């Protein structure tokens, strides 16, 4: 009987886990974008910013006027 041993680097394993978790966190935004609807979200790639992405790939940093609900486009990032 033979036994196979697999050595896993902890950093590699954590990276794979984090990638899978990130996919799951993005799923609501991805569903909106795939449906042709812009999605707003936060991302570690742009810490501290609220982002709005459009189905065509444009990405903006945005702010929202609390009183009116108006989205204010601050800067185009992509």
N, C-alpha and C positions, 0 to 999 in steps of 0.2 A: 504494500500500500504506500503510495507516495502522497506527500502533502505539499501544497504550493503555498509559498509565503509571498506576500506582497508588501513592499515597503512604500509607505505613503508619506510624502513630505507634508507636514502640518500646514505650512504656508500655502502650498498648492491646493490642499484640500479646502482650506478656508476660502481661498480665491474662487474655487468652483462653487462652493456653497453660496458665497456672496453674489456671484453672477446669477445663480438660479433665483435667489431672493429678489434681486433687482428686476429680473424679468417679471416676477409676480407682482412687484410693486408697480410696474409700468403697465400691467395688463389693462386697467381701466382706461388709462390715457390711450393706449394702443388701440383698444376697441373703438373709442371715439374717433381717432384718426382714421382707422380703417373704414369707418362708416361715413367719412367725409366731413366730420365735425371737428373744429379746433378743440384742443385740450389744454388745460392749464394745470401745471404741476410744479413741484420743487425738485431739484436734482443736486446731487453731491458735486456734479461737474461745475455747477454755478452756485456755490454756497451763498445763502442769504437772499437769493433772487426768486421772485415768482416768475415763472416762464409760461409763455403761451406758444404752442406749436400748431402750425397749420398742416393739413394733409399733404400739401405740396412741398413740405420740408422747411418752410420758413420758420424761424424761431426768434421770439422777441422776449426781452425782459419787460415786465409790465408791472403796473400798480393798479389798484382798484379804488375808486372814490367810494368810500363807505356810504355816503348819503345817497348818491345817485345810482351806484352800481356800475358806473361807467368804467370801462377798461382803458387805462392810459398807457400807451405804448412808449416805453422809455428808450429802448435801443434794439436794433435788429442784430442778432447774434449769428444767424445763419441765413 
